[in-house]
């Protein structure tokens, strides 16, 4: 059995000349070699701005770069055929592909409808600030470029619970659509701003049975067409857990398999919110541990002032390690994004060691850390900012060590606020497996740690090459392992 390692194979500003689907297929062998076992690809369907959209403002779930809609046939990432080929090529390399599922909202409707609404206080979504009145709203989706192929379902005002634009008034706001399913929002996991059902665009109303059935039919079509083995669910704190449980159960039962499901429920504090979500979904899905990410962010900012012994405190990885997807950064936290909380470069190797070389959680690597990237965007002040995210040379070393060596009993030495470590004793299945990890956010550090009596007399060296000395294991299976200041050392068995 090999340790699972996931990669988010994109970032918000992906702008390489090579289309992403083509790149993913071309890189499949390399990803397998460095230990990647799962790839999360971005939304593949047509969105509001065709080739420029990242995919999260989704328009037509059935258009995977096949139809002339929104001023293009292909999407930002390529064509339907290239997408399907990327999935097949990756999975032929024993890499599970996770498709991004964005069903909280739709955008870019084709026709206006006259609909009844009430204005909502954006800071308290449970408070209506007007009586019922009518507006012209973009709520009807007919997909004229697809002409009913794959599905003849028409989305209209009865499929949505809210919208943010009144066309006739030329006014933005949050408007609750008054329909046959009630005059209030759906019950959703997040109680931020009273009720966080409404996020953006046309908010899908899962109280409508026809909507639920259409999304099940789409899920069936998507799998039959593309063959992915997993799904990443976007913005789940804004979506009825009842629907997501129903959709997952339907997909698993229909195809007699258990899809690998990861949900994005972005929480920056209070782990009990994620714990409650685990209870409501009964363990059907993994969750991204955004709380651990925020600990990494604080650790990078505070340097020696951060207590490393508390790095896992208040995280999903601490409370539900079997359901946790750990990550250093993602497309929401990268520079110039709304949730920007990018981990300082000096701490990134430490963060990756903490998620890749321990037994708790499944780690998710971020595309720019493997490839690097350059992009520009406007900041909050409206100024154009140039950003370069430099790749981490340590990353492929760490993923390879996870693949080959990071197995067996884990012993933790989280006993100093500025220097922590742990060991893995190895197992019989993976030849040469056993590691010792030491990291410091201050001065040079060291730990006396046990790797196991089975390694008595053996010699360990730093796989990252920062420490030139070696460590000899004594008769009781212990050794003194060092690391440089503000650094990490990963000690592995020296080959004969």
VENLIN-V30268 format. One record per backbone hydrogen bond with DSSP energy under -1.0 kcal/mol. NH is the residue of the N-H (numbers start at 1). CO is the residue of the C=O. Records with the same first field share a line. If there is no record, write none. Layout:
NH->CO + CO
This chain:
6->363
7->38
8->365
9->40
10->8
14->11
21->77
23->19
24->20
25->21
26->22
27->23
31->27
32->28
33->29
34->30
35->32
36->31
37->5
38->5
39->96
40->7
41->98
46->63
48->57
50->47
52->49
59->46
60->46
63->60
69->67 + 72
72->69
75->78
80->65
83->79
84->80
85->81
86->82
87->83
88->84
89->85
90->86
91->87
92->88
94->91
95->90
96->37
98->39
99->230
101->232
106->202
107->58
110->140
111->140
113->137
115->135
117->133
118->176
120->174
121->127
124->121
125->193
127->124
129->119
133->117
135->115
137->113
139->137
140->111
141->155
146->143
147->143
149->146
151->149
155->141
159->156
160->157
161->203
163->175
166->171
167->136
170->166
171->166
173->164
175->163
176->118
177->161
178->116
179->182
182->179
190->237
194->191
195->193
196->190
202->106
203->162
204->104
205->159
208->205
212->208
213->209
214->210
215->211
216->212
217->213
218->214
219->215
220->216
221->217
222->218
223->219
224->220
225->221
226->222
227->223
229->97
230->97
231->260
232->99
233->262
234->101
236->264
238->235
239->236
244->240
245->241
246->242
247->243
248->244
249->245
250->246
251->247
252->248
253->249
254->250
255->251
257->252
260->229
262->231
263->286
264->233
273->270
275->271
276->272
277->273
278->274
279->275
280->276
281->277
283->278
284->281
286->261
287->323
288->263
289->325
290->288
293->289
294->290
295->291
296->292
297->293
298->294
299->295
300->296
301->297
302->298
303->299
305->302
306->303
308->417
310->307
311->308
313->310
315->312
319->315
320->316
323->320
325->287
326->362
337->334
340->337
341->333
347->344
351->347
352->348
353->349
354->350
355->351
356->352
357->353
362->324
364->326
365->6
367->8
369->366
370->367
371->367
372->368
373->389
375->387
377->385
379->383
382->379
385->377
387->375
389->373
392->369
395->392
398->394
399->395
400->396
401->397
402->398
403->399
404->400
405->401
406->401
407->405
411->423
413->421
415->413
420->439
421->413
422->437
423->411
424->435
425->409
426->407
433->430
435->424
436->491
437->422
438->489
439->420
440->487
441->418
445->483
447->481
449->479
451->477
452->477
455->452
456->453
457->473
458->455
460->471
461->492
463->490
465->462
471->460
473->458
474->478
477->474
479->449
481->447
483->445
489->438
491->436
492->461
494->459
